[in-house]
């Protein structure tokens, strides 16, 4: 008989979920922990996302993005079709990870000819997913935390973000424009590097420079002299060059593209980046490459194989066929590399003429797809907004997309945040477009020009500008007339369109305009009021200046306001609120403005005197008295604000004092030192294992907040310095030096290691160890009250202090003049101005973060020649007031009770225990090591030194001692004792 199977637990829960709320609980549960990594901070914004969305939202002619809207050449499309539909089915599968063999071979042949170098296709060429991935691999492979990368402005926007994501610091040097001679049109060649400024950016932290020639967005092709300047600096400072040459074939006017890798001394330090998308007008295929020496490309391959790993096989095959054709036709008229620049040069010249005719000032590019245009003459259409966070060219480009249907990219997007407003009157256009696209753009520009050059509009703009220089009722009356002129211009434009849409009959005359009541033709101003009042969307509220439904969009006009709200705002500012009947001058309501005679010009209306316009005299005495009262009121308000600021400053000073008192309460006023023999490294059988062992010791000390590590020689060798070379495993004395050197290296913040630790055999594998991540190991953008830094060799004015590199985007100016190369602890002041070029700070003792703020601030390393020197050379004035020896012969740690202390010392023995150190110490006459310590403890019961290694005993012992130490330090330290927590002489 068959048994019925019982339902599973899953079925049971699914049946009950509607009644028990089981499902709703999990649907409402949201993840609350932060998920974004620190490397993504500040790089989430992208100019292309915003402007692509704008171009898609509005019906525009898109000259913003840098892609052709014409197809690739026929031979390339046919090659792709053959690759996809041919008999070689392996083209649909994976190919070689670092590049399809046919493609890397043909690229090697081509660049051998261009560079004059013998290239191995398998080691000197690597294919990437476009030039974008090639750039990413370069920065990830070469840039480390604290490294600086020089970027020439303007630059393709991803350079800065990629350097930042890799942990580096971008350093910017701008190309500066120089006025062309004889009134010629400016060219991209007029933008030049300042050789002295460029040289000043190179220092010991500089890892690489990014060169983009031809340059996007400027179109500049760097000359041989400029490239030689860059090459000389790279060789002098031993710096890499990442050469972005994606537009290498797109140069015009007979210019020559010179590859910097071909210059003397540059091949061994240059990575060339190229793109098939720009070369063959196929940007969507995403095929790029890097060319360079194997010593550089091997690291790029490591990043590539651990990220993208592979590129599309069929696309690589088609690009290989394209290069095969071009190599055969190299330099001939039929070559695509010859035909494409000629075609694009014609399009460039056509767009230059179109922009110039429209009133923009184009900058003629020597290469690329792009040209810049100066929009200074268009500020009347899009007025500037003072103190705006958004650069003017960005607001202009958005306005142009929405109102004119023409898309471009603001030049400020190609500058760093500090320099965006320096060149904010340029926009970038792409001319790699079909003729129909460029013609549509020209139609928009010419129509715009006609609107700008309208005589009525010019007169109205001059009218408003002139009113800004007037005072009192003259200014009020004149700006009211401006409102009439603007509205009249809109009405005339509408009437003109209506007349054009109705073709006149043969022989007929245009009829005069009549009012709705059939009366005689009124004045233009009255006609404007009537027409706008009947226009939907304009509302019935009158302008606070002139009773027009809408006035010019200026701050002053908004202050007057429209309707009830504007009158209320005006009353709040101390002035009388104008009635709907008209504007006010001196507290008196003005009647509606007089009408001009039919056919009269606006100039006649302005020429009318104010008293005559008002129809009565103005009480000037009363007006002056009111002005005087307003000034007095303004002075009183200014004095009140000054007193409020002073009061706020006093309150902030009191708060700061309270914070300092609280910080003193948080401070840690005791120290913990650890002493161990350097001979423990001799147990490791290789340099790699020695390094790992030292790393374990460093991590244990950082975890338990050890302030001092003493490395003593239990063999009695007198070694007091870490200077010198490591001479091999087992050499007496050298293990102490090596251990101390690695411990110092790991304690130092990563951005300072280049300044204090030159290349050394002892540190060969130290870079592979995990960082300690203690509180003084700061990230680039991490905010902290304290920072470790190194004093820079930079001239400063007397009494202005020194400059310090604290691993931040900005350097820090300290309050003292110190010698360059000195490591210092800096207490940072609160930034007063975000746009300031440097931060300010105060040099404090390295113990200050611990004693004042309770922060663990790393450890110091000391070498002792023997066990007795650990005590006799103590850096604290009063010595160690609590000493603990660890041994399997000691008493149990569970029974220990420590007294209060200021400086505690825990000593560990080597493989032979502390007895070995006592026996060889010439300064000790005792044989029992327990007499040297206040407590002689067994921190690892039932275990021996052979069972537990020293680095393991360190972790176990400190863990066992921690609760006893915490209990001992609960007793408050006397105030007099706090002053002795700094090492002697610090």
TORDOGU-596040 format. One record per residue (C-alpha): residue in one letter; x, y, z. Coordinates in steps of 0.25 Angstrom, whole numbers, padded with zeros to 4 digits, always signed. Example, Ala and Ser with C-alpha at 12.3 -4.5 7.8 and 13.67 -1.06 7.14 Angstrom:
TORDOGU-596040
A+0049-0018+0031/S+0055-0004+0029/
end
This chain:
TORDOGU-596040
X+0000+0000+0000/X+0006+0014-0004/X+0007+0024+0007/X+0004+0039+0005/X+0016+0047+0005/X+0015+0058+0016/X+0017+0073+0011/X+0031+0079+0012/X+0034+0090+0021/X+0035+0100+0009/X+0021+0096+0005/X+0016+0098+0019/X+0022+0112+0020/X+0017+0116+0006/X+0003+0112+0011/X+0004+0120+0024/X+0011+0133+0018/X-0002+0140+0015/X-0008+0138+0029/X+0005+0139+0038/X+0011+0151+0031/X+0024+0143+0028/X+0025+0148+0014/X+0022+0163+0018/X+0033+0163+0028/X+0044+0159+0018/X+0039+0169+0008/X+0040+0180+0017/X+0053+0177+0023/X+0064+0186+0016/X+0079+0186+0017/X+0084+0197+0026/X+0099+0195+0026/X+0107+0204+0016/X+0111+0197+0004/X+0119+0207-0004/X+0134+0205-0004/X+0143+0217+0000/X+0149+0217-0014/X+0136+0222-0020/X+0135+0234-0012/X+0134+0247-0021/X+0135+0239-0034/X+0120+0236-0036/X+0116+0248-0044/X+0118+0248-0059/X+0116+0259-0069/X+0112+0250-0080/X+0101+0243-0073/X+0095+0257-0070/X+0096+0263-0084/X+0093+0250-0091/X+0080+0250-0084/X+0077+0265-0088/X+0080+0262-0102/X+0070+0250-0102/X+0059+0258-0095/X+0059+0270-0104/X+0059+0269-0119/X+0073+0274-0122/X+0084+0274-0132/X+0095+0266-0124/X+0109+0272-0126/X+0112+0269-0112/X+0117+0254-0111/X+0129+0250-0118/X+0124+0239-0128/X+0122+0240-0143/X+0108+0239-0148/X+0113+0233-0161/X+0117+0218-0163/X+0130+0212-0163/X+0137+0209-0176/X+0131+0198-0185/X+0144+0189-0184/X+0143+0189-0169/X+0128+0185-0169/X+0130+0174-0179/X+0141+0169-0170/X+0132+0168-0158/X+0121+0161-0167/X+0131+0151-0172/X+0136+0148-0157/X+0122+0146-0152/X+0116+0138-0164/X+0129+0131-0169/X+0133+0117-0168/X+0143+0119-0156/X+0133+0116-0145/X+0144+0118-0135/X+0143+0133-0137/X+0130+0132-0128/X+0138+0126-0116/X+0149+0131-0107/X+0162+0136-0113/X+0175+0139-0106/X+0172+0147-0094/X+0183+0158-0097/X+0179+0160-0111/X+0174+0152-0123/X+0187+0147-0130/X+0185+0153-0144/X+0182+0167-0138/X+0194+0168-0128/X+0203+0163-0140/X+0198+0174-0150/X+0199+0184-0139/X+0213+0180-0136/X+0217+0182-0150/X+0210+0195-0151/X+0217+0201-0139/X+0230+0196-0142/X+0230+0205-0154/X+0224+0217-0146/X+0234+0215-0134/X+0246+0209-0140/X+0246+0198-0130/X+0246+0183-0131/X+0233+0178-0125/X+0229+0165-0120/X+0214+0163-0122/X+0212+0155-0110/X+0219+0163-0100/X+0219+0178-0106/X+0204+0179-0110/X+0191+0176-0102/X+0177+0178-0107/X+0167+0184-0098/X+0152+0187-0098/X+0154+0201-0103/X+0164+0211-0099/X+0156+0214-0087/X+0159+0200-0081/X+0174+0202-0085/X+0174+0215-0077/X+0168+0208-0065/X+0178+0196-0065/X+0189+0206-0066/X+0185+0214-0054/X+0182+0201-0046/X+0195+0195-0050/X+0204+0207-0047/X+0198+0216-0037/X+0198+0213-0022/X+0193+0221-0010/X+0202+0234-0008/X+0206+0234-0023/X+0204+0247-0031/X+0200+0247-0045/X+0202+0259-0054/X+0190+0263-0063/X+0190+0273-0073/X+0178+0282-0074/X+0168+0282-0081/X+0167+0267-0080/X+0158+0255-0083/X+0149+0255-0070/X+0152+0240-0067/X+0167+0243-0064/X+0164+0249-0050/X+0154+0239-0045/X+0163+0227-0049/X+0175+0233-0042/X+0166+0235-0030/X+0160+0221-0030/X+0174+0215-0031/X+0178+0223-0018/X+0187+0233-0025/X+0187+0249-0025/X+0184+0256-0038/X+0193+0268-0040/X+0188+0278-0050/X+0196+0287-0060/X+0188+0295-0070/X+0190+0299-0084/X+0189+0314-0084/X+0184+0322-0096/X+0192+0333-0103/X+0185+0344-0112/X+0188+0341-0126/X+0196+0351-0134/X+0190+0361-0145/X+0176+0358-0140/X+0176+0344-0146/X+0166+0334-0141/X+0171+0326-0129/X+0176+0312-0131/X+0179+0301-0122/X+0194+0303-0124/X+0192+0316-0116/X+0190+0308-0104/X+0203+0305-0098/X+0210+0299-0086/X+0218+0308-0076/X+0231+0300-0075/X+0234+0305-0061/X+0221+0302-0056/X+0221+0288-0062/X+0235+0286-0056/X+0230+0290-0042/X+0220+0279-0042/X+0230+0268-0042/X+0235+0263-0029/X+0239+0250-0022/X+0225+0246-0021/X+0222+0247-0036/X+0219+0234-0042/X+0214+0237-0056/X+0209+0248-0065/X+0197+0246-0075/X+0199+0252-0089/X+0187+0253-0098/X+0192+0257-0112/X+0184+0261-0120/X+0177+0266-0108/X+0162+0265-0105/X+0155+0274-0104/X+0164+0285-0109/X+0169+0278-0122/X+0184+0282-0119/X+0195+0274-0125/X+0207+0275-0117/X+0220+0280-0124/X+0233+0273-0124/X+0238+0284-0114/X+0227+0282-0104/X+0229+0267-0105/X+0244+0268-0103/X+0241+0277-0090/X+0232+0266-0084/X+0242+0255-0088/X+0254+0262-0081/X+0246+0263-0069/X+0241+0249-0069/X+0255+0244-0071/X+0261+0253-0060/X+0251+0249-0049/X+0249+0235-0054/X+0234+0236-0057/X+0225+0228-0065/X+0217+0234-0077/X+0203+0229-0081/X+0201+0234-0095/X+0187+0234-0099/X+0188+0235-0115/X+0174+0231-0119/X+0173+0242-0129/X+0187+0239-0135/X+0182+0239-0149/X+0173+0251-0148/X+0182+0263-0150/X+0180+0274-0160/X+0186+0285-0168/X+0199+0277-0170/X+0202+0275-0156/X+0211+0264-0151/X+0207+0255-0140/X+0220+0251-0132/X+0219+0239-0123/X+0226+0242-0110/X+0231+0228-0109/X+0240+0230-0121/X+0248+0241-0114/X+0261+0237-0107/X+0260+0230-0093/X+0245+0229-0094/X+0242+0215-0100/X+0245+0209-0087/X+0236+0217-0079/X+0224+0220-0088/X+0211+0212-0090/X+0204+0216-0103/X+0188+0215-0103/X+0181+0214-0116/X+0166+0212-0121/X+0160+0205-0133/X+0147+0213-0130/X+0154+0226-0134/X+0163+0220-0144/X+0152+0214-0152/X+0140+0222-0148/X+0134+0210-0140/X+0133+0215-0126/X+0123+0204-0122/X+0132+0193-0125/X+0141+0196-0113/X+0154+0191-0118/X+0166+0198-0112/X+0181+0194-0109/X+0193+0197-0102/X+0207+0197-0107/X+0220+0198-0099/X+0232+0190-0092/X+0229+0177-0086/X+0233+0182-0072/X+0221+0191-0072/X+0211+0183-0080/X+0213+0171-0071/X+0206+0178-0060/X+0195+0183-0069/X+0193+0169-0073/X+0191+0165-0058/X+0180+0175-0056/X+0173+0171-0070/X+0173+0157-0067/X+0167+0159-0053/X+0156+0169-0058/X+0151+0168-0073/X+0160+0157-0077/X+0155+0156-0091/X+0151+0164-0103/X+0141+0161-0114/X+0147+0152-0124/X+0140+0155-0136/X+0142+0170-0134/X+0157+0168-0133/X+0157+0159-0145/X+0150+0170-0153/X+0160+0181-0148/X+0172+0172-0151/X+0167+0171-0166/X+0165+0187-0166/X+0179+0189-0161/X+0184+0179-0171/X+0178+0187-0183/X+0183+0200-0177/X+0198+0195-0175/X+0198+0191-0190/X+0193+0205-0194/X+0201+0213-0184/X+0203+0227-0189/X+0195+0225-0202/X+0183+0233-0206/X+0174+0221-0205/X+0177+0219-0190/X+0166+0222-0180/X+0176+0228-0171/X+0178+0239-0182/X+0164+0240-0187/X+0157+0242-0173/X+0166+0254-0168/X+0163+0261-0181/X+0148+0259-0180/X+0148+0263-0165/X+0156+0276-0168/X+0145+0280-0178/X+0135+0278-0167/X+0143+0286-0157/X+0145+0298-0166/X+0130+0298-0169/X+0126+0298-0155/X+0137+0308-0152/X+0130+0318-0162/X+0117+0315-0157/X+0120+0318-0142/X+0128+0330-0146/X+0116+0336-0154/X+0107+0333-0142/X+0116+0342-0133/X+0123+0331-0126/X+0138+0331-0126/X+0143+0317-0130/X+0157+0312-0127/X+0162+0304-0139/X+0167+0290-0135/X+0179+0284-0141/X+0173+0270-0138/X+0162+0261-0132/X+0147+0262-0135/X+0145+0274-0126/X+0146+0289-0126/X+0144+0300-0115/X+0136+0312-0117/X+0136+0325-0108/X+0122+0329-0104/X+0126+0342-0097/X+0117+0350-0107/X+0104+0342-0103/X+0104+0346-0088/X+0092+0355-0091/X+0084+0343-0095/X+0088+0335-0083/X+0092+0345-0072/X+0103+0340-0062/X+0099+0337-0047/X+0109+0342-0037/X+0114+0333-0027/X+0108+0321-0034/X+0114+0307-0031/X+0111+0303-0045/X+0120+0308-0056/X+0115+0318-0066/X+0117+0309-0078/X+0110+0298-0072/X+0097+0306-0070/X+0099+0312-0084/X+0100+0298-0090/X+0088+0293-0083/X+0080+0305-0087/X+0084+0304-0101/X+0079+0289-0102/X+0066+0293-0096/X+0063+0306-0103/X+0071+0305-0116/X+0071+0290-0119/X+0086+0289-0120/X+0095+0280-0111/X+0109+0283-0107/X+0118+0280-0095/X+0124+0291-0086/X+0139+0292-0085/X+0138+0293-0070/X+0135+0278-0070/X+0150+0276-0074/X+0156+0283-0063/X+0158+0279-0048/X+0148+0285-0038/X+0158+0297-0034/X+0160+0301-0048/X+0146+0300-0054/X+0142+0314-0053/X+0156+0319-0060/X+0151+0315-0074/X+0136+0315-0072/X+0133+0323-0085/X+0136+0312-0095/X+0127+0300-0100/X+0132+0288-0108/X+0125+0284-0122/X+0128+0271-0129/X+0129+0272-0144/X+0130+0257-0148/X+0116+0257-0153/X+0108+0256-0166/X+0106+0268-0175/X+0091+0268-0171/X+0094+0269-0156/X+0104+0280-0158/X+0094+0288-0167/X+0083+0286-0157/X+0093+0292-0146/X+0096+0303-0156/X+0081+0307-0157/X+0079+0307-0142/X+0092+0317-0141/X+0087+0326-0152/X+0073+0327-0147/X+0079+0330-0133/X+0088+0341-0139/X+0076+0348-0146/X+0069+0348-0132/X+0081+0354-0125/X+0083+0365-0136/X+0068+0369-0135/X+0069+0385-0134/X+0057+0385-0125/X+0064+0375-0115/X+0077+0382-0116/X+0070+0395-0112/X+0063+0389-0100/X+0076+0383-0095/X+0083+0396-0095/X+0070+0402-0089/X+0071+0393-0077/X+0086+0395-0075/X+0085+0410-0075/X+0074+0409-0064/X+0084+0402-0055/X+0092+0415-0054/X+0080+0423-0050/X+0075+0426-0036/X+0061+0428-0029/X+0049+0430-0038/X+0057+0431-0051/X+0061+0417-0049/X+0047+0412-0046/X+0041+0419-0058/X+0051+0415-0067/X+0051+0400-0063/X+0036+0401-0064/X+0037+0405-0079/X+0047+0393-0081/X+0036+0384-0077/X+0027+0390-0088/X+0038+0389-0098/X+0040+0374-0095/X+0025+0371-0096/X+0024+0379-0108/X+0035+0371-0115/X+0028+0358-0112/X+0015+0363-0117/X+0021+0368-0130/X+0028+0355-0132/X+0015+0348-0130/X+0007+0357-0140/X+0018+0355-0150/X+0017+0340-0149/X+0002+0341-0151/X+0003+0350-0163/X+0013+0341-0170/X+0003+0329-0168/X-0008+0337-0175/X-0003+0339-0189/X-0009+0353-0194/X-0017+0354-0206/X-0012+0361-0219/X-0013+0376-0218/X-0018+0376-0204/X-0012+0385-0193/X-0009+0381-0179/X-0020+0385-0170/X-0017+0394-0158/X-0018+0388-0144/X-0031+0390-0136/X-0035+0388-0122/X-0046+0378-0118/X-0056+0389-0116/X-0054+0395-0130/X-0048+0408-0125/X-0036+0415-0132/X-0023+0408-0131/X-0017+0410-0117/X-0002+0412-0114/X+0008+0400-0115/X+0009+0400-0099/X-0006+0399-0098/X-0007+0388-0108/X+0004+0380-0101/X-0004+0381-0088/X-0017+0376-0094/X-0010+0365-0102/X-0002+0359-0090/X-0014+0360-0081/X-0022+0351-0090/X-0010+0341-0092/X-0012+0328-0084/X-0001+0325-0074/X+0002+0340-0071/X-0007+0341-0060/X-0015+0354-0055/X-0005+0359-0045/X+0003+0372-0049/X+0017+0374-0048/X+0022+0382-0036/X+0029+0392-0045/X+0020+0395-0056/X+0007+0386-0055/X+0012+0378-0066/X+0008+0363-0065/X+0023+0359-0065/X+0036+0367-0065/X+0050+0364-0067/X+0056+0352-0059/X+0066+0360-0051/X+0068+0359-0036/X+0064+0374-0034/X+0051+0371-0042/X+0048+0359-0034/X+0050+0367-0021/X+0039+0376-0026/X+0031+0363-0029/X+0019+0360-0036/X+0005+0361-0030/X+0003+0361-0015/X+0015+0353-0011/X+0024+0363-0018/X+0018+0375-0011/X+0019+0368+0002/X+0034+0366+0000/X+0036+0380-0004/X+0029+0385+0009/X+0038+0376+0017/X+0050+0383+0012/X+0045+0396+0017/X+0039+0402+0005/X+0024+0405+0002/X+0017+0394-0005/X+0013+0398-0019/X-0002+0397-0021/X-0007+0389-0034/X-0010+0402-0040/X+0005+0405-0043/X+0019+0407-0037/X+0023+0415-0025/X+0034+0426-0023/X+0036+0433-0010/X+0024+0426-0004/X+0014+0432-0014/X+0006+0423-0023/X+0009+0425-0038/X-0002+0425-0048/X-0002+0416-0060/X+0009+0419-0069/X+0006+0429-0080/X+0003+0423-0094/X+0012+0427-0106/X+0006+0433-0118/X+0002+0424-0129/X+0014+0420-0136/X+0023+0427-0126/X+0037+0421-0123/X+0041+0416-0110/X+0051+0427-0109/X+0041+0437-0108/X+0035+0430-0096/X+0048+0431-0089/X+0050+0445-0092/X+0038+0449-0084/X+0042+0455-0071/X+0038+0448-0058/X+0029+0459-0052/X+0022+0461-0066/X+0021+0446-0067/X+0014+0446-0053/X+0006+0457-0056/X+0010+0464-0043/X+0022+0469-0035/X+0030+0459-0026/X+0033+0463-0012/X+0048+0462-0012/X+0050+0466+0002/X+0041+0455+0007/X+0048+0445-0002/X+0062+0450+0004/X+0057+0448+0018/X+0052+0434+0015/X+0066+0431+0009/X+0073+0436+0021/X+0064+0428+0030/X+0067+0416+0022/X+0082+0418+0023/X+0081+0420+0038/X+0073+0407+0039/X+0083+0400+0030/X+0095+0404+0039/X+0087+0399+0052/X+0085+0386+0045/X+0100+0385+0041/X+0104+0388+0055/X+0094+0377+0061/X+0100+0367+0051/X+0114+0371+0056/X+0110+0369+0070/X+0104+0355+0067/X+0116+0351+0060/X+0125+0355+0072/X+0115+0347+0081/X+0116+0335+0072/X+0131+0335+0072/X+0131+0336+0087/X+0122+0324+0089/X+0130+0316+0079/X+0143+0319+0087/X+0136+0314+0100/X+0131+0302+0092/X+0145+0299+0088/X+0150+0300+0102/X+0140+0290+0107/X+0144+0281+0095/X+0158+0282+0099/X+0155+0279+0114/X+0146+0267+0109/X+0158+0262+0100/X+0167+0262+0112/X+0158+0254+0120/X+0158+0244+0108/X+0173+0243+0107/X+0181+0231+0111/X+0192+0234+0120/X+0199+0221+0121/X+0208+0214+0111/X+0210+0199+0108/X+0224+0194+0103/X+0228+0181+0098/X+0242+0175+0097/X+0246+0163+0089/X+0259+0157+0083/X+0262+0159+0069/X+0267+0144+0068/X+0253+0139+0066/X+0255+0143+0051/X+0265+0132+0051/X+0255+0121+0052/X+0249+0125+0038/X+0256+0118+0027/X+0255+0129+0016/X+0254+0144+0014/X+0239+0143+0011/X+0236+0135+0024/X+0244+0145+0032/X+0236+0157+0026/X+0223+0149+0029/X+0227+0147+0043/X+0231+0161+0045/X+0217+0165+0040/X+0210+0156+0050/X+0218+0163+0061/X+0214+0177+0056/X+0199+0173+0055/X+0199+0167+0069/X+0205+0180+0075/X+0195+0189+0067/X+0183+0181+0071/X+0187+0183+0086/X+0191+0197+0085/X+0206+0195+0088/X+0213+0209+0089/X+0228+0204+0088/X+0235+0191+0082/X+0249+0188+0087/X+0257+0178+0079/X+0268+0173+0088/X+0280+0164+0084/X+0280+0152+0093/X+0294+0149+0088/X+0300+0162+0093/X+0304+0168+0079/X+0304+0184+0081/X+0295+0188+0070/X+0288+0201+0071/X+0284+0205+0057/X+0276+0200+0045/X+0286+0205+0035/X+0293+0195+0027/X+0290+0183+0018/X+0285+0170+0022/X+0295+0159+0019/X+0288+0146+0020/X+0280+0137+0029/X+0286+0133+0042/X+0297+0145+0043/X+0298+0149+0057/X+0292+0163+0060/X+0286+0165+0046/X+0273+0158+0050/X+0270+0170+0060/X+0273+0180+0049/X+0264+0174+0039/X+0252+0172+0049/X+0253+0186+0054/X+0254+0191+0039/X+0241+0184+0035/X+0234+0188+0048/X+0237+0202+0045/X+0233+0201+0031/X+0219+0195+0034/X+0216+0206+0045/X+0219+0217+0035/X+0206+0222+0027/X+0207+0217+0013/X+0207+0231+0007/X+0220+0234+0015/X+0228+0221+0012/X+0235+0227-0001/X+0240+0238+0007/X+0246+0230+0019/X+0249+0216+0013/X+0258+0215+0001/X+0259+0202-0007/X+0265+0191+0002/X+0267+0176+0002/X+0261+0174+0016/X+0248+0181+0010/X+0247+0173-0002/X+0234+0166+0002/X+0229+0176+0012/X+0219+0182+0002/X+0212+0169+0001/X+0208+0169+0016/X+0194+0174+0020/X+0194+0188+0025/X+0192+0191+0040/X+0180+0200+0037/X+0183+0207+0051/X+0177+0221+0053/X+0188+0229+0048/X+0188+0221+0034/X+0178+0231+0027/X+0172+0230+0014/X+0173+0242+0004/X+0160+0248+0007/X+0158+0243+0021/X+0155+0254+0031/X+0163+0254+0044/X+0168+0264+0055/X+0182+0258+0054/X+0191+0254+0042/X+0205+0249+0040/X+0213+0256+0030/X+0227+0260+0024/X+0233+0274+0023/X+0234+0278+0009/X+0246+0285+0003/X+0239+0297-0002/X+0243+0312+0001/X+0234+0320+0010/X+0234+0334+0015/X+0241+0336+0028/X+0231+0334+0040/X+0221+0327+0031/X+0224+0312+0035/X+0227+0300+0026/X+0219+0292+0017/X+0216+0278+0020/X+0210+0266+0012/X+0200+0259+0020/X+0195+0250+0009/X+0183+0259+0006/X+0179+0266-0007/X+0184+0279-0001/X+0197+0282+0006/X+0197+0287+0020/X+0205+0299+0025/X+0209+0297+0040/X+0213+0308+0050/X+0228+0305+0051/X+0240+0306+0041/X+0246+0291+0041/X+0256+0284+0033/X+0251+0277+0020/X+0250+0262+0021/X+0245+0262+0036/X+0234+0253+0040/X+0224+0261+0048/X+0210+0260+0055/X+0201+0271+0051/X+0188+0275+0058/X+0179+0281+0046/X+0171+0294+0048/X+0157+0294+0043/X+0157+0299+0029/X+0152+0313+0028/X+0150+0314+0013/X+0148+0301+0005/X+0154+0308-0008/X+0167+0310+0000/X+0179+0304-0007/X+0186+0299+0006/X+0181+0295+0020/X+0186+0300+0033/X+0192+0292+0045/X+0200+0292+0057/X+0212+0282+0060/X+0209+0274+0073/X+0217+0263+0080/X+0215+0249+0074/X+0209+0245+0088/X+0198+0257+0087/X+0187+0249+0080/X+0189+0238+0091/X+0190+0247+0103/X+0179+0257+0099/X+0169+0250+0090/X+0172+0235+0094/X+0175+0231+0080/X+0185+0220+0077/X+0196+0226+0069/X+0205+0215+0065/X+0218+0210+0072/X+0232+0214+0072/X+0244+0204+0070/X+0256+0203+0078/X+0268+0194+0077/X+0275+0189+0090/X+0289+0183+0090/X+0285+0173+0101/X+0274+0170+0111/X+0279+0180+0122/X+0279+0191+0111/X+0264+0190+0110/X+0263+0196+0124/X+0275+0205+0125/X+0272+0212+0111/X+0257+0214+0115/X+0252+0227+0107/X+0243+0231+0119/X+0249+0240+0130/X+0244+0231+0142/X+0247+0218+0135/X+0237+0206+0134/X+0229+0206+0147/X+0223+0192+0144/X+0231+0181+0137/X+0226+0167+0134/X+0234+0156+0129/X+0228+0144+0122/X+0233+0130+0124/X+0227+0116+0125/X+0234+0115+0139/X+0226+0127+0144/X+0214+0128+0153/X+0200+0127+0146/X+0195+0140+0140/X+0181+0138+0146/X+0186+0141+0160/X+0193+0154+0156/X+0188+0168+0161/X+0195+0180+0156/X+0197+0193+0163/X+0194+0206+0156/X+0205+0210+0146/X+0209+0220+0136/X+0219+0212+0127/X+0218+0197+0126/X+0228+0187+0120/X+0225+0173+0115/X+0238+0165+0112/X+0238+0152+0104/X+0249+0142+0102/X+0253+0135+0089/X+0254+0120+0086/X+0263+0117+0099/X+0255+0127+0108/X+0259+0139+0116/X+0270+0131+0122/X+0278+0131+0110/X+0278+0147+0110/X+0282+0147+0124/X+0294+0138+0123/X+0301+0146+0111/X+0298+0159+0117/X+0311+0165+0122/X+0304+0175+0131/X+0296+0165+0139/X+0302+0157+0150/X+0289+0149+0153/X+0285+0136+0147/X+0270+0136+0150/X+0263+0145+0141/X+0251+0146+0150/X+0258+0156+0159/X+0258+0166+0148/X+0243+0168+0148/X+0232+0172+0157/X+0224+0160+0151/X+0229+0147+0145/X+0217+0141+0139/X+0213+0129+0131/X+0203+0134+0121/X+0202+0121+0113/X+0199+0110+0124/X+0203+0096+0121/X+0211+0100+0108/X+0225+0102+0105/X+0234+0111+0097/X+0235+0100+0086/X+0220+0098+0086/X+0216+0112+0084/X+0225+0121+0076/X+0228+0135+0080/X+0219+0142+0070/X+0208+0134+0075/X+0212+0136+0090/X+0211+0151+0087/X+0196+0150+0083/X+0192+0140+0094/X+0200+0148+0105/X+0195+0162+0102/X+0181+0156+0101/X+0183+0150+0115/X+0189+0162+0121/X+0179+0172+0115/X+0168+0171+0126/X+0178+0172+0137/X+0184+0185+0131/X+0170+0191+0129/X+0167+0188+0144/X+0180+0195+0148/X+0179+0207+0140/X+0165+0210+0145/X+0172+0217+0157/X+0173+0232+0152/X+0188+0236+0149/X+0192+0248+0157/X+0193+0261+0149/X+0208+0262+0151/X+0210+0248+0146/X+0203+0252+0133/X+0214+0261+0129/X+0224+0250+0128/X+0217+0241+0118/X+0225+0247+0107/X+0238+0240+0104/X+0250+0248+0109/X+0255+0259+0100/X+0243+0258+0091/
end
